[in-house]
């Protein structure tokens, strides 16, 4: 009974193991990359949705100067974010393409004169730090942030010049 003894040199064993390991590693990386790409594609297809041609055409005719446009979709609405004249804007449309709600972020010079005068009259010596123009149900209102040395004031204003305090926050010393 002759038994054949095979001696494997450690260098050959190490080389074969590394070849096998790199094959597994590259296959694993490829599967991982494909999985990440599939998830990203699925997420982007749901997060960035294109509405119908009719709504896109209406939007482009109405706001031809909109830049950095991004559409998203949820169960009931299409929402478009964009910049226009260096102001960030968002518009929500229902499924039939009707404007439901819009926001425009702006500064003091974006306020209509009637609203600006009413705010300055009611809150003299306060600086306007920013505002949000809100359009809903064919009405326009404003949420305005004011400040002085000690506090921030958030006020609501209508397009008719009615102004009311929403809340105040103390600044840290």
Secondary structure, DSSP 8 states (H G I E B T S, - for coil): ---------HHHHHHHHHHHHHHHHHHHHHHHHHHHHHHHHHHHHHHS----HHHHHHHHHH-TT-EEEEEEE-SSEEEEEEEETTEEEEEEEETTS-EEEEEEEE-GGGS-HHHHHHHHHHSTT-EEEEEEEEEETTEEEEEEEEE-SSEEEEEEEETTS-EEEEEEEE---
